């Protein structure tokens, strides 16, 4: 079986644009992890790599790596590859329609098995307000949410914020990660939060949500398009900041054991089945004192994959193919220990140091020195029998990495 794996940030989707090191590290970690799993399953893998990354010769197990010459040529390169493969996996943000547009290209080639949800269903979950409305109609709890027009009167924004009551979260209707997101503590921060949304988001509308206290978590699932199977509850390390700072995702732990674990898995399964999603899906949630709240649905491979693959007794690549091609879901899976993964900011590595980092198996994403900023970003993974031992191992890996790289 020949598989095409395309990850948007590393594969050429940002040619001609800067590549922020934080999201670049997540993209590379997901690309490398999925390639490794398909190779372990006996597949032949072809992938695309931005020329700025390819010149650094990072460690990837793909049989064939192609660098698109320009952003304008990317789709034609993908089309040429799609007629040569049996299976395709697209990893891309929903922002600007990237994920649904790329999946449409896969859908045009009838012989190729798509491991993604259909482009239509991806569009349906890209709008966070529509997701909230649908989930609430299904009896799934979500944070209280309102939608606002960015071109409207600031007084209307203040009125809605007052009705919901502070503190609040302002975020784009369609977006990825923490782009444009702000925590707003009172009315003095509203104008700056709206300015940030207009600066970082191309959408006309944005959401105002009640800020709910709880543990940031996610559920990883495999779905065949009708039935969804929760695989794990995961902890997320997220920092939410005000309008004049950057919010961010910094890693996580798999699995997470929590008193509301079963309720969270059930809510995530119900959410995915409500939209008939297919493939590997991530559902973001908050574990509050009153139970889980579903915050967002990510219709694609998410960063938690890099931890989940370390602890599960099944090959996740094989599970995705079986769900898409045979509508078979995994049976009798289990976990072995705990995996913790973390982003780590570093200085720009020398060529010699970078080659040494490439040899560290615990580094899921090396600090690739192609971003404009001086600081680069790596992702490291520690797998051990218990969370405590995994955490200790993570600190040791980070210290080894710091010894190789400039501060």
N, C-alpha and C positions, 0 to 999 in steps of 0.2 A: 504494500500500500504506500502510495506517495502522497505526502501531506505538505500543503502550503501553510505556513504560519506567518501571518503579517501582524506586526505590532506597530502602531501608527507613529509613535514618537521616535522610535529607533529605526523604523523602516523607510523613512523618506517623507513622511507626512509633514515634517517641519523644515524641509529643505528651503533655504532662503530666509529662514526665520531663526531666531535664537532658540536654544534648547535649554530651558531652566534645569539645573542639575538635580533638583528634588524629584520632579516628575520623570526626568530622564532615567534616574536610578530605578524607579518603580517599573517603568516600561521595560528596561533591560532585564530586570529580575524576572518579570513574567515571561519574557521571550525566552530567556535561557532555561527557565524551569519547564516550560511546556515543550521546548525542543528536546530536553533531556528525557522527559517522560515518553514522548513519541518514539525516540530512539530506543529506549528501554523496552518498548512494546514491539520492536522490530520493524518500525516504519522507516522509509526514506523521507528525509525532511529537506525542504527548500524554504529559504526565507529571504527577506530583503533587509538591507542594512544601509543606513545613511552613510554616504562616502566619508563624512567627518568622523564617523565611528569606525568604519571599516579600515581606515588607514592605521588605526591603533591596534588592529588585529586582536580584538578581545576574544576570550575563550567561549566559543559556541560549538555545540556538537552537530550542527547542521551539515548535511552532505553537500549542499550547494548554497552559496551566499551570493546574492546579486545586489549591486548598488545602483539604484535608479539615478540617471544623470542629472535630473532636475525634477522639481515639483510638477511641472507641466507634463512630464513624461511618465509620472508614477502610475496612472491608471492604465496606460498602454502596456507598461511592463507587467502589471498585475494580470491584465487580460491575457497576455502571452503565456504567463505561468499557469493560469487557471485551466487552460485546455490541456495541460500536461500532467495534472494531478488528479487524484481520486477524492481527496478530502481537503477542506479549507477551514482554517480557524482565523478569525479576525479579532484582534484585540485593539480597541480604539475608544476614545471618548465619544460621548453622544454630542458634545459641543459642536456647533456649526454643521450638524448633520453628518459628521464624519463616519460614525459607526453604521447608521442605516444606509448611507450612500455606498459604502464599501461592501456591505452585505448584499446590496442590490446587484453589484458586479458578480458576486458569487452565484446569485440566483439566476443570472442569465445563462449560466453554463449548466445545463440540465444533468449532465453526468456526474457533477461534483456534489459530494455530500457536504452540506454546510453544517458546521458544528455550532453555529449561532442561532439565535431566535430569528424569525423572519424579520425583514426590514420593517414591515408594517407594525409588528408587535414592539419592536425596539422604539419606534416613534411614539407608540402609545405610552411607554413608561419614561420617555425622556422629559415629558412635561410633569414637573413635580406636583403642580396643583391638581392635574387630572388624576395623578396617582393617589393623592390624598383623598379626593372625592370618591374614587372607586374603592379604596380600602375601607373608608368609613361606611360605604354602602354594604360592604361585605362583613361588617361588624368587627373590623380590625382597628385597634386603637392607634391613633397618630397624634402628634402635637397639634394643638389648635393653630390653624393656618388661614391667612388671608392673602389675596392676590392684589397687587397694586400696579398701576400704569406708571412707568418711569417718566413719561411726558406729562403726567398730571400735576396738579397743584400740590405743593409741599404741605399745605394745610390738611389735605386729605390724608396724606401719609401720617401726619401727627395725630389726626383724629382716630385712625385705625390703630395706631400704636397705643394711644391712650385707652381705647376700648379693650385691647388685648392685655394691657398692663405690662410694664417693664419688670424684669429684663426680657429682651427679645432677640431673635436672630433674623437678620436680613440676608437673603441669598437669592441668586438668580432662579428663574423658573426652569431654565435649561442650563445645565452646567456640569462640571466635573470637579471632584475634590472640593477644596475650600476656596476656589477662585471667586472673588467678589463677596465672600461671606464676611459678616461682621456681627459681633455681639454688641447690642445697643442697650446700655444701662439706663439711660434717661433721655429726655427730649433734646438735650444739648448735643447728643451724638447723632441725631437723625440725619441732619444735612450731610455730614461727612460720610455716613454710611451709604446714602443715596449717591453721592459723588463717586464713591468707590465702586458701586455697582455699575454706574454709567461708564466708568473708566475701564473696568475689567470684564464687562459682559456686553454682548451685542444684542441681547434680547430687550424687547420693549417693556416687559413686565418683570416684576420680582415678587418674592414671597416674604411675608412677615410671619414668623412663627414664635410661639411662646417658648422661652428657654426653659427646658425641663431638666431638673437635676437627676442624674443617673449615670450608670456605667455605659460608656460608648462600646458597642459591640456590633458584630455582624454574624450573619448565618450564611454558610456556603451550602449550595444545593446543586444537585444534578436533576434535570427535568427532561422528559421525553416529548414535551409539548402539551401534555395533558396532566400527567402525574409528576409531582415533584418530590424528591427525596432529600430531606435535610441531612447533610453530612457532618456538620460541626457548628458549634457556637464558638465564636472567636472574640477575644478582647481586642479593642482598637486603642492605640495611643494617639489621641487627637488633642490638639491645643486650639481652643477657640479664642480669638482676640478681638479687640475693638477695631473701629474703622481705620485707625492710623497705624495698625500693626497687621502682620500677616498670620492668619490661621493656617494650620497645617496638620498633615497626617504623618506620623513619625514611626509607625510600626505596629506590632501587635503580638498576640500569643494565641496558640492553637494547641489543644482545645481550651475553652473556658468553662469551668464548672460553676454553676450558679443556681440558687434556689428556683429561679424562674426559667431555667434552661428549657424544660419541656414546653412551657408556654411560648417561649421565643421561637423554638423550632416549629411549633404548630402554626404560629402567626405568619412566619416566613413562608412556610409551605402553602398556606392558604393564599398569601399575597401573590406568589409566583403562579399558582394555578389559576388565579383570577384573571391573569393576563395571557395565559397559555404560552408562557415563555419556554424556551428550549435550550439545552446545553448547560454550561456551568454558569450559575447565577449567584450574585452576592446581594444580600438584603441587609442594609444598615438599620440598626435599632438602638433604642435606649432601654436599659434595664432600670426601671424606677422602683420606688418602694411599693407601688401599686401594681407592678407588672410591666411587661414589655410594651414599648411603643415602636411601631415601624416608621422609620424616617425616610427611607429612600430605597429604590430597587435599582441595582446595577446589572443590566442584561448582558453580561460578558464576564470573562475571567477577571478577577480582582487580585489585588496584591496579597490577600490572605492565602492565595494558592501556594505561595512559596513556603509557607509554614505548614499548610495542610498536607502537602505531598510528603513531608518528612515524617509525619506521624501515622499516616493511614496505611493499612495493609493491602490496599488496592492501588492499581495504576490509574490515576485520574484521567490520563489521555485515553486509555482504553474505555473507561467509563463514559466519557463524552461521545466516543464513536458508537458504542453500543446503544446509548440513549437516542442518538440521532438516526442511526441506520436500522436498528432492530427494535427500538422502543423497549429496550431492556435496561432496568435500573440495577445498581449494585445490590448484592445480597450479603448479609452476614459480615459486614465490614467492622473493623475495630481500630483503636488507636494504640500506638506504642509510644508512651511517654508524652513529652511536651516540647513544642518548638516555639522559640521566641525570636522575632526578627525586628531589626531596628535600623533606621536611617542614621547615618553618621557623617557629619560635615568634616571635611578635611581640606588641607591646602592642595594646590595643584601638584600632582606627583611628577617626579622625573621619569623619563622612559625606563630607567633601570628599576626604580621602585615599582612602577606600574607592572612590569613583567613579573616581579616577585609577588605582587598582590594577585596576579592572574593564577598563581599556583596555590592560592589559599582556597580550599574547597568550601570553607564556611562563608566566603564572600559571594553573595548572590548577584550583586551588582558592583563592579569595581568603580573607583572614582575617575570617570572618564573626563579628561581635561579639554572639553570642547565648548563648554558654556562660556559666556562672556565674563561672568563674575570670577573673582579670584578663587572663591571657595568651590570645591567640588563635593560630591555626595556619594557615599557608598551605602549598600545595604548588606548587613551581616546577619547570619542565621545560626542559632545555637539549638541543638536537639539533645535532650537528655531525659532521664527517667522521671524526673520531677521538675516542677516549675522552679524550685529553688536552685537545683543543680544547673538547669538550663540558664537561669539568670546569671549565675556565677560564671558559666562558660561564656556567655555573651560578653561580660566585662573583660574576660581574658582575651577574647578575640579582638575586641575593640582596642585593648592595650597593645596587642601585637601589631595591629594596623597603624596605630599612632606612632609606634616605633619606626615604621617604614616611611611615613609620610610627613611632610612639613605641616606645621600647625597654622 
